[in-house]
Structure formats: C-alpha cells, structure tokens
Amino acid sequence: MGTDHASPPASDETEPVTLSTGETVTLPLSTEATMLGAVFTVPRRQLAALLPDGLRPMRVTAGGKAAVTFLSVEYHRIGNGEIDPYNEFAVVLPAVHESATTVPYLSALTHGTSGYMWYLPVTTEPAKALGVDIWGFPKVVADITHRDDGTRRRTTVTVDGDRFITFETTYPPSMEMRDDGYTYTVKDDTLLRVPNEVHGEIGAWPFTDEVSVAFGDSHRAEPLRELGIGDRALARVSVKGEVQFHPGEPLFGE
C-alpha cells in the first residue's frame, strides 16, 4: 500500500506471459488475497546494506529509523484460475528510489507494504515461477502454514527443512478503499518498480505490541535477526480484496 508519487500505468492493454512451468497468465495480473502484516523499526544503516544499488531506506520515524515489513499472504485467486491458490510470506524493506523524496515517519501506515522485495517464500512451483519469471522476485518454495481465526493469524515458514520464521499478529480495523503501491525488484541485473493496485478492505493500526516474531535456524533469517527487531510494531497492516500487479518498469536512467 502507498506510493512513491508514481501512479500505476493507465493502459488497458493486456500482455500474455507463459511461465517456465507451462501456465499462461495475463498482465496486469488480477488476484484475490488476504494479507496480514506488521512494520517494525530497524537501524537505517543496517537496512541499507540489504538493499540493491539505486534504493535507499525509507525514513519511518522522526529520528531517522528505517523499517522492515513482514506480510503473511493467502492467495485465493490468481488471474482466471490459471494458477492454483497458494500461501506466501513476504519480507519487504520499505525503500525509495534514489531520485525520490524521503517520506516522513507517518507514511508507515500507507507505505509499509511497499518497497524492496527481499525474500518471498511460496508454497508451489507455479507460484515461484510466476514471481521469478515475470518480475525476478526472490521466491523459493517453502512449507507455509496459516492458523487464522478471522481475528488473529499465526504463520510458520519452513524452507529446506529449517524454520525461517513464526509470525503472529491480529487484524487491525479496516475500511473499504482503493490504494496503489509498488514493489522494487531486480531482474536480469535491472532494478524494476512493479506498480500494484488494491481494492478491498484495507486496515492499519499504529504502535502496537499485538505482534510476535520468532526466527528459526534458516540461514536466511540471520540478517533479519541482526536488525534487532523488537516486540513492538510501528504498525499492523492488512488487505482483503483484489490486488493487481502490473509489468515491471526499469528504473535505470531515471
């Protein structure tokens, strides 16, 4: 959710793409999903080391702290059903392109799920191909379980037999609205910005301790553990509805 002052493309043209696993999807890609996550403050310099060239951490507090967002996702529909529903867990580093203006800390409520896609476990091979082939997202196939009673969700992610993370939080108050955002990714050594649009129940709640993060033994958890994530979140965020993903826009030369 949120924007770096760039709106999604206004074109009505569609673009079919055949994945390495054989499925064909159409861009922009429409999906239906339930997402629940939390934004945590972390040291700016440490987070900057996890970003690719061309991006800098978003300043999310008056004192200049950066952020990391964990987002537990259940996809109910992908396109017109070309790919079966799957689970996902996103580690997003809120960031801006070097040419963009750094936003103030209150933007965590609207920008918390936008930024650089650092790690993206999913539960199926077609789901992995969807992200890797089209956008270069860092997807890996993993075991992801959600325990969701409609008010709280607990997600456990295991990659190659090692637990990566157990994440738990409650749904914030939400309202029906439209929003646009973006995701940065690197594909074929090119920095891309992937615009997205959300239409549905969008929620956000600031400054909360109704969150729990426990890292496992997976080597991918170590850089996050070193960020010193605490037991209080800057914000809880949620989305229930349609999320549409556009083709990536190369940023070199801006």
C-alpha positions in Angstrom: 0.0 0.0 0.0 1.1 3.5 -0.6 3.0 5.2 -3.4 6.3 6.9 -4.2 4.4 9.5 -6.2 4.1 7.3 -9.3 0.7 6.0 -10.4 0.2 2.6 -12.0 0.1 2.5 -15.8 -3.2 3.7 -17.2 -3.1 1.4 -20.2 -6.0 -1.1 -20.9 -3.7 -3.4 -22.9 -3.1 -6.9 -21.7 0.0 -9.0 -22.1 0.0 -12.8 -22.0 3.1 -14.4 -20.4 3.8 -18.2 -20.4 5.7 -19.4 -17.4 8.5 -21.9 -17.2 6.1 -24.3 -15.6 3.7 -24.1 -18.6 0.9 -21.8 -17.3 -0.1 -18.7 -19.2 -1.2 -15.6 -17.3 -2.1 -12.1 -18.4 -0.7 -8.8 -17.2 -1.8 -6.8 -15.4 -2.4 -9.8 -13.2 -5.5 -9.7 -11.0 -5.5 -11.6 -7.8 -7.7 -12.0 -4.7 -5.8 -12.3 -1.4 -5.9 -11.9 2.3 -2.8 -10.2 3.7 -1.8 -9.5 7.3 1.4 -8.0 8.4 3.4 -5.7 10.7 6.0 -2.9 10.2 9.0 -2.8 12.6 11.6 -0.1 13.0 15.2 -1.0 12.5 18.6 0.8 12.2 18.8 2.7 8.9 22.5 1.8 8.2 22.0 -1.9 8.7 18.9 -2.0 6.5 20.7 0.0 3.7 23.2 -2.9 3.5 20.4 -5.2 2.5 19.2 -3.0 -0.4 20.4 -3.2 -4.0 22.1 -0.2 -5.7 19.7 2.5 -6.6 17.5 2.2 -3.5 17.7 3.8 0.0 15.7 3.0 3.1 12.6 4.9 3.8 12.7 7.1 6.9 9.8 6.0 9.1 10.5 7.8 12.3 11.4 11.4 13.2 14.7 10.0 14.5 15.6 8.6 11.1 14.9 4.9 11.6 14.2 2.6 8.7 11.7 -0.4 8.6 11.2 -4.0 7.7 7.7 -5.4 7.0 6.6 -9.0 7.4 3.5 -9.9 5.4 1.6 -13.2 5.6 -0.4 -13.8 2.5 -3.1 -16.2 1.4 -3.9 -16.0 -2.3 -7.5 -17.2 -3.1 -7.4 -16.5 -6.8 -4.7 -15.9 -9.4 -5.9 -14.4 -12.7 -8.7 -16.5 -14.0 -7.6 -19.6 -12.2 -4.6 -20.4 -14.3 -2.6 -21.0 -11.1 -4.0 -22.7 -8.1 -4.3 -20.7 -4.8 -1.2 -20.7 -2.6 0.3 -19.2 0.5 3.1 -16.7 0.7 5.3 -14.8 3.2 6.9 -11.6 2.2 9.8 -9.8 3.7 9.6 -6.2 2.4 12.2 -3.4 3.1 10.3 -0.1 2.7 12.5 1.9 0.4 12.5 4.6 -2.2 14.4 5.1 -5.5 17.4 7.5 -5.1 15.6 10.1 -7.1 12.5 10.1 -4.8 12.0 12.3 -1.8 12.3 10.6 1.6 8.9 10.5 3.3 8.2 11.2 7.0 7.5 8.5 9.6 3.7 8.7 9.4 4.0 7.2 5.9 4.5 3.8 7.6 0.7 3.4 7.7 0.4 3.9 3.9 3.8 2.8 2.6 4.6 -0.1 4.9 3.9 -2.8 2.4 5.6 -1.0 -0.5 9.4 -1.3 -1.0 12.1 -3.8 -2.0 11.1 -7.4 -2.0 13.9 -9.0 0.0 12.6 -12.6 0.4 9.4 -14.3 -0.8 8.7 -17.9 0.2 5.7 -19.5 -1.5 4.1 -22.9 -1.4 4.0 -24.1 -5.0 6.3 -24.3 -8.1 3.9 -22.4 -10.3 3.7 -19.7 -7.7 7.5 -19.5 -7.7 7.7 -19.3 -11.5 5.1 -16.6 -11.6 7.2 -14.3 -9.5 10.6 -15.3 -10.7 9.9 -15.4 -14.5 7.9 -12.2 -14.8 9.4 -9.9 -12.1 12.5 -11.5 -10.7 11.0 -11.8 -7.3 13.2 -13.8 -4.8 10.7 -16.6 -4.5 11.5 -20.0 -3.0 9.2 -23.0 -2.5 8.6 -23.5 1.2 6.2 -25.0 3.7 3.9 -22.2 4.9 1.1 -22.8 7.3 -1.5 -20.2 8.4 -3.6 -20.6 11.6 -6.3 -17.9 11.1 -9.5 -17.5 13.1 -10.5 -14.2 11.4 -9.1 -12.0 14.2 -5.6 -13.3 14.5 -3.2 -15.2 12.3 -0.1 -17.3 13.1 2.1 -18.2 10.2 5.1 -20.6 10.3 7.5 -20.7 7.3 10.0 -23.6 6.8 12.5 -23.6 4.0 14.5 -26.7 3.1 13.6 -28.3 6.4 14.7 -25.3 8.5 12.3 -22.9 10.2 12.7 -19.4 8.8 10.1 -17.6 10.9 7.0 -17.8 13.0 4.9 -14.7 12.8 1.7 -13.8 14.6 -0.5 -10.7 14.8 -4.1 -9.6 14.9 -6.1 -7.9 12.2 -6.4 -4.1 12.5 -9.6 -2.1 11.9 -10.2 -1.7 8.2 -12.4 0.1 5.7 -13.3 -0.3 2.0 -11.0 1.7 -0.2 -8.7 1.8 -3.2 -5.0 2.3 -2.9 -1.9 2.0 -5.1 1.6 0.9 -4.3 4.8 -0.5 -5.7 7.4 -3.2 -5.2 11.0 -2.9 -6.2 12.8 -6.0 -7.5 15.9 -6.8 -9.5 15.5 -8.9 -12.7 18.4 -9.6 -15.1 20.6 -7.1 -13.2 18.0 -4.4 -13.8 16.2 -2.5 -11.0 12.4 -2.6 -11.6 9.5 -0.9 -10.0 6.3 -3.1 -10.1 3.2 -0.9 -9.6 0.2 -2.5 -8.0 -3.4 -1.6 -7.2 -5.5 -2.7 -4.2 -9.3 -2.6 -4.0 -10.9 -4.0 -0.8 -10.8 -3.9 2.9 -7.6 -2.1 3.9 -6.5 -1.8 7.5 -3.8 -0.1 9.5 -3.2 0.4 13.2 -0.1 2.2 14.7 2.2 1.4 17.6 1.2 -2.0 18.8 2.5 -4.9 20.8 0.0 -7.3 19.4 2.7 -9.0 17.3 5.2 -11.8 17.7 8.2 -12.6 15.6 10.4 -15.7 16.3 13.2 -16.5 13.9 14.3 -20.1 13.2 17.6 -21.7 12.2 17.4 -20.9 8.5 20.4 -19.0 7.2 18.1 -16.5 5.6 16.8 -15.4 9.0 20.3 -14.3 10.2 20.4 -10.9 8.5 17.0 -10.1 9.9 17.9 -11.3 13.4 20.8 -8.9 13.3 18.5 -6.0 12.8 17.3 -6.3 16.4 13.6 -6.4 15.7 11.7 -5.8 18.9 8.4 -6.9 20.3 6.5 -3.7 19.4 5.5 -2.8 15.9 5.3 0.6 14.3 2.1 -0.5 12.6 -0.1 -3.5 11.8 -1.5 -3.7 8.3 -4.0 -5.8 6.4 -5.6 -6.2 3.0 -8.6 -8.3 2.0 -9.6 -8.0 -1.6 -8.3 -7.6 -5.2 -4.6 -6.9 -5.7 -3.5 -6.2 -9.3 0.1 -6.4 -10.4 1.5 -4.5 -13.4 4.6 -5.2 -15.5 7.8 -4.0 -14.1 9.2 -0.6 -15.1 13.0 -0.3 -15.5 14.4 2.5 -13.3 17.9 2.8 -14.7 18.3 6.1 -16.4 15.6 8.0 -14.3 
